[in-house]
Amino acid sequence: MAAELQDDSGSPQRSASSEKGLMVVDLALELHRRAKVFALAGDTLRAKQLIESCIEQMGSATVSFPHGSRILQLCETLLEAWNTEGVVLQAEENDLVAELERSVTEALRQVPVLKVLRLENHLSLQGNKGKCPSGGHALLLA
């Protein structure tokens, strides 16, 4: 896969686990975007629920990536900030989220479309039914 999924030694790690992890992080990023929309609209309860789901999804995805990968580093940095400072929409966080979105999008582009569709089906069977990852990025890979 892309450099984002390489470990410290620089060797590419391409596995179903890391590809599934990409889909879960993509979902978490979509939940984060929706939470920002609700927060700006003044619906703090829904925003808080979405952020809690975002943190849960991103936390569960971190085990899917090789040690030292850029995507893992970004996820861990965001999770640490969100868990210690609370979710505050600051410029640094927005930069990290934007970098993570770019990295995930680039990595997903390298996953064959049929494999992505199978992963989406697998995730929906695991309880994420009806939650479309990042506005459907994965479906636009063709």
Secondary structure in CASP SS format (residue, H / E / C, confidence):
PFRMAT SS
TARGET T0000
AUTHOR 0000-0000-0000
METHOD secondary structure of the structure
MODEL  1
M C 1.00
A C 1.00
A H 1.00
E H 1.00
L H 1.00
Q E 1.00
D C 1.00
D C 1.00
S C 1.00
G C 1.00
S C 1.00
P E 1.00
Q C 1.00
R C 1.00
S C 1.00
A H 1.00
S H 1.00
S H 1.00
E H 1.00
K H 1.00
G H 1.00
L H 1.00
M H 1.00
V H 1.00
V H 1.00
D H 1.00
L H 1.00
A H 1.00
L H 1.00
E H 1.00
L H 1.00
H H 1.00
R H 1.00
R H 1.00
A H 1.00
K H 1.00
V H 1.00
F H 1.00
A H 1.00
L H 1.00
A C 1.00
G C 1.00
D C 1.00
T H 1.00
L H 1.00
R H 1.00
A H 1.00
K H 1.00
Q H 1.00
L H 1.00
I H 1.00
E H 1.00
S H 1.00
C H 1.00
I H 1.00
E H 1.00
Q H 1.00
M H 1.00
G H 1.00
S H 1.00
A H 1.00
T H 1.00
V H 1.00
S H 1.00
F C 1.00
P C 1.00
H C 1.00
G C 1.00
S C 1.00
R H 1.00
I H 1.00
L H 1.00
Q H 1.00
L H 1.00
C H 1.00
E H 1.00
T H 1.00
L H 1.00
L H 1.00
E H 1.00
A H 1.00
W H 1.00
N H 1.00
T H 1.00
E H 1.00
G C 1.00
V C 1.00
V C 1.00
L C 1.00
Q C 1.00
A H 1.00
E H 1.00
E H 1.00
N H 1.00
D H 1.00
L H 1.00
V H 1.00
A H 1.00
E H 1.00
L H 1.00
E H 1.00
R H 1.00
S H 1.00
V H 1.00
T H 1.00
E H 1.00
A H 1.00
L H 1.00
R H 1.00
Q C 1.00
V C 1.00
P C 1.00
V H 1.00
L H 1.00
K H 1.00
V H 1.00
L H 1.00
R H 1.00
L H 1.00
E H 1.00
N H 1.00
H H 1.00
L H 1.00
S H 1.00
L H 1.00
Q H 1.00
G H 1.00
N H 1.00
K C 1.00
G C 1.00
K C 1.00
C C 1.00
P H 1.00
S H 1.00
G H 1.00
G H 1.00
H H 1.00
A H 1.00
L H 1.00
L H 1.00
L C 1.00
A C 1.00
END
